[in-house]
Amino acid sequence: MRLETITQYTAQKMTFSNNTPVDVRDAYVFLAEYAAWLLGCGATCIRITKNVTRIAEAWNLKTEITIMPSSVHLSVFDNDTKQSFIYLKRKPRTGISFYKNTRLSELSWAISDAKVSFEEARERFNKIITAPYTNKWLVLVLTSLANMSFCRLFGGDPMAMLIVFVATFAGFRLKQMMLEDGFDDRVVFFVCSFFSAVIGSAGYVFHIGTTPELAVGTSVLYLVPGIPYINSLSDMLDGHYLVSFSRFMGAAMLTFCLSCGLAAGMLLMNLKIF
Amino acid sequence: MFFLEIFQDAFFAALAGIGFASISNPPKQAYKYCALIAGMGHATRFILMNSSLHWGIINASFIAALVIGCLAVLLSSYAKCPPETFSFPSLLPMIPGIYAYHTIEGLVFCLSAQKEELFNHYLYLCASNGFTCSFDILGMVLGVTVPIFIFKKFSFRVTRYYN
């Protein structure tokens, strides 16, 4: 009996603009994956909900979405068979990528404006999630320059800026290498901030420049996990307290590791700032 | 002379904005907007704090963050990417790092203080810097997020292509 109903359910097809029938279940699986990838690449809950609802409305799918800190649940109730299904998709392990966020949001509009069929949508989706990241050497140089400018904004002199540039360059490269080797995030943050802080204290050790304290302080700031903090507040304003709290705690944990690394570096170099 | 200082401030904030944007893999067209918004945001704060207005850091940061948030929403339709892309790199140059260090400094001295007056003094340093730091960050993040929610309809439509 039960099997029969499921087969019956399977037989239901959706029809899209180009008139090729599509299994409804495939569409739900696509939707769950889509939502999980949005969550993984650092989109806010309000965006995930809006995009998923937009696609669901376009395809005439009736679904409720629940966003959890590390997974997305889509629940579907079928009125004919009186059965409900849950499509659960774990958050993929991928770095924050606004490129993916932008393209995935674009895809939802393209689907909603009926510009792409289901097959095309799936093709585009696969292309988006396998898109390469920004060139790592470019990111390395730009981040080092950015942290150097930071030092200037806080009032550092040219020597402090130079020290910060070197400290960031070395620390960020270490971060890239350690993440590639699959180390735990927290270990990476601790080790890299320790590394940068030790290099950043060059101003004190060799008596270079007039603002050595700014060089030490700024040298680790490239590690601050700002996007999770901002997303956390955005989710809080939207009422997704669980995700908000989880994002906040994740970021706070990393900030704690970063501070420990900085403190350890300063202890090692015997700095008497405190 | 003051204008030159403002310009310098905006330039370095823009450089920092581009660099920190690159960490979060934005679409290519977003970089120039990141630079523009980060520069204008930080310059706003610089003017509020250093001109004859002499605003406090918390109010100035909040207003600057509001400017960043509004600009992000406004320009996101030209950049065709979500306004969130611009908010973090533009905010990062405003992080009150010095206050954060003084907070920790106060805490460490507190733990090692022997006398009551000394302890009270360091507790005061820790608390006052800590409050400034946390409310500054709260104000910044609120300022940048609220415009996205106010212009909700608009913020989430920018990735749509009208063709």
Interface residues (C-beta under 8 A of the other chain):
Chain A: G42 A43 T44 I46 R47 K50 G95 I96 S97 F98 Y99 K100 N101 T102 R103 S105 E106 S108 W109 A110 D113 Y133 T134 L138 V139 L142 T143 S144 L145 A146 N147 S149 F150 R152 L153 F154 G217 T218 L221 Y222 V224 G226 I227 Y229 I230 N231 L233 S234 L237 D238 S259 A263 I273 F274
Chain B: D9 F12 A13 L15 A16 G17 I18 G19 F20 S22 I23 S24 N25 P26 P27 A30 H42 K80 C81 P82 E84 T85 S87 F88 L91 L92 P93 I95 G97 I98 Y101 I104 E105 V108 F109 I137 V141 L142 V144 T145 V146 I148 F149 K152 F156 R157 T159 R160 Y161
